[in-house]
């Protein structure tokens, strides 16, 4: 994912590779949900992981990523504001936005306070 990627094109690409079914339908709904919607409105429309299934988690997570594709911290705060299954939705949205912004786009303070990675 390149930092100049268009948020709507990102959602379209994901839809293209998602098999038909509830998650695919939810992603289409996410694409139709304006990115300037309030996050709580989007969460009510798309679900935010309360049902703990992909169709209730992935569309909202990727909508949040699209909404904040160039700002990692904003993406995390936006996603968590949707309530629901916050650790899962933030993991999904954060992964996508991290790819868009690169390691330099993640606040150093956040990197300093993460759990150690034992690779």
ABEGO torsion letter per residue (X at the ends): XBAABBAAAAAAAAAAABBBEAAAAAAAAAAABBAABBAAAAAAAAEAGAAGBAAAAAAAAAAAAAAAAABAAAAAAAAAAAEEBAAAAAAAAAAAAAAAAEAAABBAAAAAABBBBBX
